[in-house]
């Protein structure tokens, strides 16, 4: 017999009563004034397993309606069994609570397809192939999604939702920037494919990832100040990166009816054609300069007026363009070190006989190679030593009215776009790409674009809240937050609670004012 007390006045217990029919009834009895009063018959059975289950239900009944304390030792296995019997589900919920909240605040929930939400959030939490994404959704979200359904949705996203998605992202960015966009930053990267077969889009070309044998695409990305993504476009893998900038910027400007924009880009995108076209279309620009390629007269002015450490000068290149030159001792040390390493590598290659006439070009440190009369490859030491005078110097071309400090400050924001590429390729694993159809490649990039937008918004909010966590740490914490659902014998209602075991989990929920249940 199992006794349970109710505080102060009542004593309740579970009784097993043998019936004439051979069955055993399980009853809840209350002790009143020395008498046993039947409160409830839970049920009856002849089977031991069923009787044990009835005993568990009787104890749950007493606990539910009396708040009693158990006075005697109970069968531990029965208690464990009762808990597991009540358990309905144990699911990962943290990413939806945190990242889903950010997703909605941006406005991406205007895309009502549930699969869009799953693909974006999964890209942040478990960035894998579409096939493995289906495994993740099944294991952690209890969602059965066939990979062919994902492919069909990517087709729909490309044809009907891609433009709306970029408009939603743009509207949110404009909002957090105070309603004004005056400066945009542009750069390109390459994304390779796990395939050796080229086509009209996927072509071999100069790879920024060293995957020259793989077909690739060129990705152009436009971001705002502080690195919020604005627009993107993909190009053939062998397209010169300098020819990608104007199509992206022109399309962006026309789409959102923008007038005055300052375009900031790296020296790799510099060409006379680009400069002329930017000026013809009344763009203002800040572009990294290749100062050693400038006219001799301008080079002489640079070296003659070489600024001191941390200082800068401004030279007039032509009637439209100023050339700003800055100098940093730390940059000079880095330049000299890199040049020395390049020289040592060339010397090793010459000694091993790996270099031929074909290697004499202006690519990197190959510019120091020299073909002697006896057809031997050597190093032009004079040219190498002459380059030391340029160590530490950095140039910026601009036609803006900004002062030189503002020009350099804006140009230095380009690290944000480099960060965007790094995070997209590593944390979000945008590459390698396994798709081969252009529309699905573009949809894959679109999903990564949205995921990066959520990443940046989470980063912004963590900064506002002065949280000590990085975005990666916050995501790691949310990946440990689960929900537990149970159902008792008293009703068909399923009760769901968060399973919180660490202070950092509660702190994250409190920080973002996340309520559950």
GISULBEL-V54428 format. One record per residue. N is the residue number from 1. PHI is phi as a letter, one per 20 degrees, with the letter a starting at -180 (999 if undefined). PSI is psi as a letter, one per 20 degrees, with the letter a starting at -180 (NA if undefined). D_CENTER is the distance of its C-alpha to the mean C-alpha in whole Angstrom. Layout:
BEGIN
n=N phi=PHI psi=PSI d_center=D_CENTER
n=N phi=PHI psi=PSI d_center=D_CENTER
END
This chain:
BEGIN
n=1 phi=999 psi=p d_center=59
n=2 phi=d psi=p d_center=56
n=3 phi=d psi=p d_center=57
n=4 phi=c psi=p d_center=54
n=5 phi=d psi=q d_center=56
n=6 phi=d psi=p d_center=55
n=7 phi=g psi=q d_center=55
n=8 phi=m psi=f d_center=59
n=9 phi=d psi=h d_center=61
n=10 phi=c psi=q d_center=60
n=11 phi=c psi=p d_center=59
n=12 phi=c psi=q d_center=58
n=13 phi=b psi=r d_center=57
n=14 phi=e psi=p d_center=57
n=15 phi=c psi=p d_center=60
n=16 phi=d psi=p d_center=61
n=17 phi=d psi=p d_center=64
n=18 phi=e psi=p d_center=66
n=19 phi=d psi=r d_center=67
n=20 phi=f psi=h d_center=70
n=21 phi=f psi=i d_center=68
n=22 phi=n psi=i d_center=67
n=23 phi=e psi=r d_center=63
n=24 phi=d psi=p d_center=62
n=25 phi=e psi=p d_center=60
n=26 phi=d psi=p d_center=58
n=27 phi=c psi=q d_center=58
n=28 phi=d psi=p d_center=57
n=29 phi=d psi=q d_center=60
n=30 phi=d psi=p d_center=61
n=31 phi=e psi=o d_center=64
n=32 phi=c psi=o d_center=66
n=33 phi=l psi=l d_center=69
n=34 phi=n psi=j d_center=69
n=35 phi=d psi=q d_center=69
n=36 phi=e psi=p d_center=66
n=37 phi=d psi=p d_center=65
n=38 phi=f psi=p d_center=63
n=39 phi=e psi=g d_center=59
n=40 phi=a psi=p d_center=58
n=41 phi=e psi=o d_center=58
n=42 phi=f psi=h d_center=55
n=43 phi=r psi=a d_center=56
n=44 phi=b psi=q d_center=58
n=45 phi=a psi=r d_center=58
n=46 phi=d psi=i d_center=60
n=47 phi=e psi=p d_center=57
n=48 phi=f psi=g d_center=56
n=49 phi=f psi=g d_center=52
n=50 phi=f psi=h d_center=52
n=51 phi=f psi=g d_center=54
n=52 phi=f psi=h d_center=52
n=53 phi=f psi=h d_center=49
n=54 phi=f psi=h d_center=52
n=55 phi=f psi=g d_center=52
n=56 phi=f psi=g d_center=48
n=57 phi=f psi=h d_center=48
n=58 phi=f psi=g d_center=51
n=59 phi=f psi=h d_center=50
n=60 phi=f psi=h d_center=47
n=61 phi=f psi=g d_center=49
n=62 phi=f psi=g d_center=51
n=63 phi=f psi=h d_center=48
n=64 phi=f psi=g d_center=47
n=65 phi=d psi=i d_center=50
n=66 phi=c psi=i d_center=51
n=67 phi=m psi=k d_center=49
n=68 phi=f psi=r d_center=51
n=69 phi=d psi=p d_center=51
n=70 phi=e psi=p d_center=52
n=71 phi=e psi=h d_center=55
n=72 phi=d psi=r d_center=55
n=73 phi=f psi=p d_center=53
n=74 phi=d psi=r d_center=51
n=75 phi=f psi=o d_center=50
n=76 phi=g psi=h d_center=46
n=77 phi=f psi=h d_center=46
n=78 phi=f psi=h d_center=46
n=79 phi=f psi=g d_center=44
n=80 phi=f psi=g d_center=41
n=81 phi=g psi=h d_center=42
n=82 phi=f psi=h d_center=42
n=83 phi=f psi=g d_center=39
n=84 phi=f psi=h d_center=37
n=85 phi=f psi=h d_center=39
n=86 phi=f psi=h d_center=38
n=87 phi=f psi=p d_center=34
n=88 phi=d psi=h d_center=32
n=89 phi=a psi=q d_center=29
n=90 phi=b psi=o d_center=26
n=91 phi=c psi=q d_center=23
n=92 phi=f psi=p d_center=19
n=93 phi=c psi=i d_center=18
n=94 phi=g psi=g d_center=16
n=95 phi=g psi=h d_center=13
n=96 phi=f psi=h d_center=15
n=97 phi=f psi=g d_center=17
n=98 phi=e psi=f d_center=14
n=99 phi=f psi=h d_center=11
n=100 phi=f psi=h d_center=14
n=101 phi=f psi=g d_center=15
n=102 phi=f psi=g d_center=13
n=103 phi=g psi=g d_center=12
n=104 phi=f psi=h d_center=16
n=105 phi=f psi=h d_center=17
n=106 phi=f psi=h d_center=15
n=107 phi=o psi=j d_center=17
n=108 phi=f psi=i d_center=15
n=109 phi=f psi=i d_center=18
n=110 phi=f psi=h d_center=20
n=111 phi=e psi=o d_center=19
n=112 phi=e psi=i d_center=21
n=113 phi=f psi=o d_center=21
n=114 phi=g psi=h d_center=19
n=115 phi=f psi=h d_center=18
n=116 phi=f psi=g d_center=15
n=117 phi=f psi=g d_center=14
n=118 phi=f psi=g d_center=14
n=119 phi=f psi=h d_center=12
n=120 phi=f psi=g d_center=9
n=121 phi=f psi=h d_center=9
n=122 phi=f psi=h d_center=10
n=123 phi=f psi=h d_center=7
n=124 phi=e psi=h d_center=5
n=125 phi=e psi=g d_center=8
n=126 phi=b psi=m d_center=10
n=127 phi=f psi=o d_center=9
n=128 phi=c psi=a d_center=12
n=129 phi=f psi=r d_center=15
n=130 phi=f psi=h d_center=16
n=131 phi=f psi=g d_center=19
n=132 phi=f psi=h d_center=18
n=133 phi=f psi=h d_center=16
n=134 phi=f psi=h d_center=19
n=135 phi=f psi=g d_center=20
n=136 phi=f psi=g d_center=17
n=137 phi=f psi=h d_center=18
n=138 phi=f psi=g d_center=22
n=139 phi=f psi=g d_center=22
n=140 phi=d psi=i d_center=19
n=141 phi=d psi=i d_center=20
n=142 phi=l psi=k d_center=23
n=143 phi=d psi=p d_center=22
n=144 phi=e psi=o d_center=24
n=145 phi=c psi=o d_center=23
n=146 phi=f psi=q d_center=24
n=147 phi=f psi=h d_center=22
n=148 phi=f psi=h d_center=25
n=149 phi=f psi=h d_center=24
n=150 phi=f psi=g d_center=20
n=151 phi=f psi=g d_center=21
n=152 phi=f psi=h d_center=24
n=153 phi=f psi=h d_center=21
n=154 phi=g psi=h d_center=19
n=155 phi=f psi=g d_center=23
n=156 phi=f psi=g d_center=23
n=157 phi=g psi=g d_center=20
n=158 phi=f psi=g d_center=21
n=159 phi=e psi=h d_center=24
n=160 phi=c psi=i d_center=24
n=161 phi=c psi=i d_center=20
n=162 phi=g psi=g d_center=18
n=163 phi=f psi=g d_center=20
n=164 phi=f psi=g d_center=20
n=165 phi=g psi=g d_center=16
n=166 phi=f psi=h d_center=16
n=167 phi=f psi=g d_center=19
n=168 phi=f psi=g d_center=18
n=169 phi=f psi=g d_center=15
n=170 phi=f psi=g d_center=17
n=171 phi=f psi=g d_center=20
n=172 phi=f psi=g d_center=17
n=173 phi=f psi=g d_center=17
n=174 phi=g psi=h d_center=20
n=175 phi=f psi=g d_center=21
n=176 phi=f psi=i d_center=19
n=177 phi=e psi=j d_center=21
n=178 phi=n psi=j d_center=24
n=179 phi=n psi=j d_center=25
n=180 phi=c psi=p d_center=25
n=181 phi=c psi=o d_center=23
n=182 phi=d psi=h d_center=25
n=183 phi=c psi=p d_center=23
n=184 phi=c psi=q d_center=21
n=185 phi=c psi=p d_center=19
n=186 phi=c psi=p d_center=19
n=187 phi=b psi=r d_center=18
n=188 phi=c psi=q d_center=18
n=189 phi=b psi=r d_center=17
n=190 phi=c psi=q d_center=18
n=191 phi=c psi=p d_center=16
n=192 phi=e psi=r d_center=19
n=193 phi=d psi=q d_center=20
n=194 phi=e psi=m d_center=21
n=195 phi=b psi=q d_center=25
n=196 phi=d psi=j d_center=28
n=197 phi=e psi=p d_center=29
n=198 phi=e psi=r d_center=28
n=199 phi=b psi=a d_center=29
n=200 phi=f psi=h d_center=29
n=201 phi=d psi=g d_center=25
n=202 phi=e psi=o d_center=24
n=203 phi=c psi=q d_center=26
n=204 phi=f psi=q d_center=27
n=205 phi=a psi=a d_center=27
n=206 phi=f psi=o d_center=26
n=207 phi=d psi=p d_center=22
n=208 phi=f psi=i d_center=20
n=209 phi=d psi=j d_center=19
n=210 phi=m psi=j d_center=23
n=211 phi=d psi=l d_center=23
n=212 phi=f psi=h d_center=26
n=213 phi=e psi=i d_center=27
n=214 phi=e psi=q d_center=25
n=215 phi=f psi=q d_center=24
n=216 phi=b psi=r d_center=21
n=217 phi=c psi=r d_center=20
n=218 phi=d psi=p d_center=20
n=219 phi=d psi=p d_center=17
n=220 phi=d psi=p d_center=17
n=221 phi=c psi=p d_center=15
n=222 phi=d psi=p d_center=16
n=223 phi=c psi=r d_center=15
n=224 phi=e psi=a d_center=17
n=225 phi=g psi=q d_center=18
n=226 phi=m psi=j d_center=15
n=227 phi=n psi=j d_center=13
n=228 phi=f psi=p d_center=12
n=229 phi=f psi=p d_center=12
n=230 phi=d psi=g d_center=15
n=231 phi=b psi=r d_center=16
n=232 phi=b psi=r d_center=16
n=233 phi=b psi=q d_center=18
n=234 phi=d psi=q d_center=19
n=235 phi=c psi=r d_center=22
n=236 phi=g psi=q d_center=25
n=237 phi=f psi=i d_center=24
n=238 phi=d psi=j d_center=27
n=239 phi=f psi=p d_center=27
n=240 phi=f psi=p d_center=27
n=241 phi=f psi=h d_center=24
n=242 phi=f psi=h d_center=27
n=243 phi=e psi=j d_center=28
n=244 phi=e psi=h d_center=24
n=245 phi=f psi=g d_center=24
n=246 phi=f psi=g d_center=27
n=247 phi=g psi=h d_center=26
n=248 phi=f psi=g d_center=22
n=249 phi=f psi=g d_center=24
n=250 phi=f psi=g d_center=27
n=251 phi=f psi=g d_center=25
n=252 phi=f psi=g d_center=23
n=253 phi=f psi=g d_center=26
n=254 phi=f psi=h d_center=28
n=255 phi=f psi=g d_center=26
n=256 phi=d psi=j d_center=25
n=257 phi=l psi=l d_center=29
n=258 phi=e psi=q d_center=28
n=259 phi=d psi=f d_center=31
n=260 phi=e psi=o d_center=30
n=261 phi=c psi=p d_center=27
n=262 phi=e psi=p d_center=27
n=263 phi=e psi=p d_center=25
n=264 phi=d psi=p d_center=24
n=265 phi=b psi=r d_center=23
n=266 phi=f psi=r d_center=23
n=267 phi=f psi=h d_center=27
n=268 phi=f psi=h d_center=26
n=269 phi=e psi=j d_center=26
n=270 phi=e psi=p d_center=29
n=271 phi=b psi=q d_center=32
n=272 phi=g psi=h d_center=36
n=273 phi=f psi=g d_center=35
n=274 phi=f psi=g d_center=32
n=275 phi=f psi=g d_center=33
n=276 phi=f psi=h d_center=36
n=277 phi=f psi=h d_center=34
n=278 phi=g psi=g d_center=32
n=279 phi=f psi=h d_center=35
n=280 phi=f psi=h d_center=37
n=281 phi=e psi=j d_center=34
n=282 phi=m psi=k d_center=35
n=283 phi=e psi=q d_center=31
n=284 phi=e psi=q d_center=31
n=285 phi=b psi=q d_center=29
n=286 phi=c psi=o d_center=28
n=287 phi=c psi=p d_center=28
n=288 phi=f psi=p d_center=28
n=289 phi=d psi=q d_center=31
n=290 phi=e psi=n d_center=33
n=291 phi=f psi=h d_center=36
n=292 phi=f psi=i d_center=38
n=293 phi=d psi=j d_center=38
n=294 phi=f psi=r d_center=39
n=295 phi=g psi=q d_center=43
n=296 phi=g psi=g d_center=46
n=297 phi=f psi=g d_center=47
n=298 phi=f psi=h d_center=43
n=299 phi=f psi=g d_center=43
n=300 phi=f psi=h d_center=46
n=301 phi=f psi=g d_center=45
n=302 phi=g psi=g d_center=42
n=303 phi=f psi=h d_center=43
n=304 phi=f psi=h d_center=46
n=305 phi=d psi=k d_center=44
n=306 phi=g psi=p d_center=42
n=307 phi=f psi=r d_center=40
n=308 phi=e psi=r d_center=40
n=309 phi=g psi=p d_center=37
n=310 phi=m psi=j d_center=35
n=311 phi=d psi=r d_center=37
n=312 phi=b psi=q d_center=37
n=313 phi=c psi=r d_center=39
n=314 phi=c psi=p d_center=39
n=315 phi=d psi=q d_center=41
n=316 phi=e psi=o d_center=42
n=317 phi=e psi=g d_center=41
n=318 phi=b psi=a d_center=43
n=319 phi=f psi=h d_center=43
n=320 phi=d psi=h d_center=40
n=321 phi=c psi=p d_center=38
n=322 phi=d psi=q d_center=38
n=323 phi=d psi=o d_center=36
n=324 phi=d psi=p d_center=35
n=325 phi=d psi=p d_center=35
n=326 phi=c psi=q d_center=34
n=327 phi=c psi=p d_center=35
n=328 phi=c psi=p d_center=33
n=329 phi=f psi=h d_center=35
n=330 phi=f psi=h d_center=32
n=331 phi=f psi=h d_center=31
n=332 phi=f psi=g d_center=34
n=333 phi=f psi=g d_center=34
n=334 phi=f psi=g d_center=31
n=335 phi=g psi=g d_center=32
n=336 phi=f psi=g d_center=35
n=337 phi=f psi=g d_center=34
n=338 phi=f psi=h d_center=32
n=339 phi=f psi=g d_center=35
n=340 phi=f psi=g d_center=37
n=341 phi=f psi=g d_center=34
n=342 phi=f psi=g d_center=34
n=343 phi=f psi=g d_center=38
n=344 phi=f psi=h d_center=38
n=345 phi=f psi=g d_center=36
n=346 phi=f psi=g d_center=39
n=347 phi=f psi=h d_center=42
n=348 phi=f psi=g d_center=41
n=349 phi=f psi=h d_center=40
n=350 phi=f psi=g d_center=43
n=351 phi=f psi=h d_center=45
n=352 phi=e psi=i d_center=44
n=353 phi=m psi=j d_center=45
n=354 phi=e psi=i d_center=41
n=355 phi=e psi=q d_center=42
n=356 phi=c psi=a d_center=44
n=357 phi=g psi=h d_center=45
n=358 phi=f psi=h d_center=42
n=359 phi=e psi=i d_center=39
n=360 phi=e psi=o d_center=41
n=361 phi=b psi=a d_center=39
n=362 phi=d psi=j d_center=37
n=363 phi=e psi=o d_center=33
n=364 phi=l psi=c d_center=32
n=365 phi=e psi=i d_center=35
n=366 phi=f psi=i d_center=37
n=367 phi=f psi=i d_center=39
n=368 phi=e psi=i d_center=41
n=369 phi=f psi=q d_center=42
n=370 phi=c psi=p d_center=46
n=371 phi=d psi=o d_center=48
n=372 phi=e psi=r d_center=52
n=373 phi=g psi=h d_center=55
n=374 phi=e psi=j d_center=55
n=375 phi=m psi=j d_center=52
n=376 phi=e psi=q d_center=50
n=377 phi=e psi=p d_center=47
n=378 phi=c psi=a d_center=47
n=379 phi=d psi=p d_center=45
n=380 phi=e psi=n d_center=46
n=381 phi=f psi=h d_center=46
n=382 phi=f psi=g d_center=47
n=383 phi=f psi=h d_center=44
n=384 phi=f psi=g d_center=42
n=385 phi=f psi=h d_center=44
n=386 phi=f psi=h d_center=44
n=387 phi=f psi=i d_center=40
n=388 phi=f psi=h d_center=40
n=389 phi=f psi=i d_center=41
n=390 phi=e psi=i d_center=38
n=391 phi=g psi=p d_center=36
n=392 phi=n psi=i d_center=34
n=393 phi=e psi=q d_center=34
n=394 phi=c psi=p d_center=32
n=395 phi=d psi=q d_center=32
n=396 phi=c psi=p d_center=31
n=397 phi=e psi=p d_center=32
n=398 phi=b psi=q d_center=33
n=399 phi=d psi=j d_center=35
n=400 phi=e psi=r d_center=33
n=401 phi=e psi=j d_center=36
n=402 phi=f psi=q d_center=33
n=403 phi=f psi=r d_center=35
n=404 phi=f psi=h d_center=34
n=405 phi=f psi=g d_center=32
n=406 phi=f psi=h d_center=30
n=407 phi=f psi=g d_center=29
n=408 phi=f psi=h d_center=28
n=409 phi=f psi=g d_center=26
n=410 phi=f psi=g d_center=24
n=411 phi=f psi=h d_center=24
n=412 phi=f psi=i d_center=22
n=413 phi=f psi=i d_center=19
n=414 phi=f psi=h d_center=18
n=415 phi=f psi=h d_center=16
n=416 phi=f psi=h d_center=14
n=417 phi=f psi=h d_center=13
n=418 phi=f psi=h d_center=14
n=419 phi=f psi=h d_center=11
n=420 phi=g psi=g d_center=9
n=421 phi=f psi=g d_center=10
n=422 phi=f psi=g d_center=10
n=423 phi=f psi=g d_center=6
n=424 phi=f psi=h d_center=6
n=425 phi=e psi=h d_center=9
n=426 phi=e psi=f d_center=9
n=427 phi=f psi=g d_center=6
n=428 phi=e psi=i d_center=5
n=429 phi=l psi=l d_center=8
n=430 phi=f psi=h d_center=9
n=431 phi=c psi=q d_center=13
n=432 phi=f psi=q d_center=15
n=433 phi=d psi=p d_center=16
n=434 phi=d psi=i d_center=19
n=435 phi=f psi=q d_center=20
n=436 phi=c psi=i d_center=23
n=437 phi=e psi=p d_center=24
n=438 phi=g psi=g d_center=23
n=439 phi=f psi=h d_center=22
n=440 phi=f psi=h d_center=19
n=441 phi=f psi=g d_center=18
n=442 phi=f psi=h d_center=17
n=443 phi=f psi=h d_center=16
n=444 phi=f psi=g d_center=13
n=445 phi=f psi=h d_center=12
n=446 phi=f psi=g d_center=12
n=447 phi=f psi=g d_center=10
n=448 phi=f psi=h d_center=7
n=449 phi=g psi=g d_center=9
n=450 phi=f psi=g d_center=9
n=451 phi=f psi=h d_center=5
n=452 phi=f psi=h d_center=4
n=453 phi=f psi=g d_center=8
n=454 phi=f psi=g d_center=7
n=455 phi=g psi=g d_center=5
n=456 phi=f psi=h d_center=8
n=457 phi=f psi=h d_center=10
n=458 phi=f psi=g d_center=10
n=459 phi=f psi=g d_center=10
n=460 phi=f psi=g d_center=13
n=461 phi=f psi=h d_center=15
n=462 phi=f psi=h d_center=15
n=463 phi=f psi=g d_center=17
n=464 phi=f psi=h d_center=19
n=465 phi=e psi=i d_center=20
n=466 phi=l psi=k d_center=20
n=467 phi=f psi=q d_center=18
n=468 phi=e psi=i d_center=19
n=469 phi=e psi=q d_center=15
n=470 phi=e psi=r d_center=12
n=471 phi=g psi=g d_center=9
n=472 phi=f psi=g d_center=9
n=473 phi=f psi=g d_center=12
n=474 phi=f psi=g d_center=12
n=475 phi=f psi=g d_center=10
n=476 phi=f psi=g d_center=12
n=477 phi=f psi=g d_center=15
n=478 phi=f psi=h d_center=14
n=479 phi=f psi=i d_center=14
n=480 phi=d psi=j d_center=18
n=481 phi=e psi=p d_center=19
n=482 phi=d psi=q d_center=22
n=483 phi=d psi=q d_center=24
n=484 phi=c psi=p d_center=28
n=485 phi=d psi=p d_center=30
n=486 phi=c psi=q d_center=34
n=487 phi=c psi=p d_center=37
n=488 phi=e psi=r d_center=41
n=489 phi=f psi=i d_center=44
n=490 phi=f psi=h d_center=45
n=491 phi=a psi=r d_center=43
n=492 phi=e psi=j d_center=40
n=493 phi=f psi=p d_center=38
n=494 phi=e psi=p d_center=35
n=495 phi=d psi=p d_center=33
n=496 phi=c psi=p d_center=30
n=497 phi=c psi=q d_center=28
n=498 phi=e psi=q d_center=25
n=499 phi=e psi=o d_center=26
n=500 phi=d psi=p d_center=25
n=501 phi=c psi=i d_center=26
n=502 phi=c psi=q d_center=25
n=503 phi=g psi=h d_center=25
n=504 phi=f psi=h d_center=21
n=505 phi=f psi=g d_center=21
n=506 phi=f psi=h d_center=23
n=507 phi=f psi=g d_center=22
n=508 phi=f psi=g d_center=19
n=509 phi=f psi=g d_center=20
n=510 phi=f psi=h d_center=23
n=511 phi=f psi=h d_center=21
n=512 phi=e psi=j d_center=19
n=513 phi=l psi=l d_center=22
n=514 phi=e psi=o d_center=21
n=515 phi=d psi=q d_center=24
n=516 phi=c psi=p d_center=25
n=517 phi=n psi=NA d_center=28
END
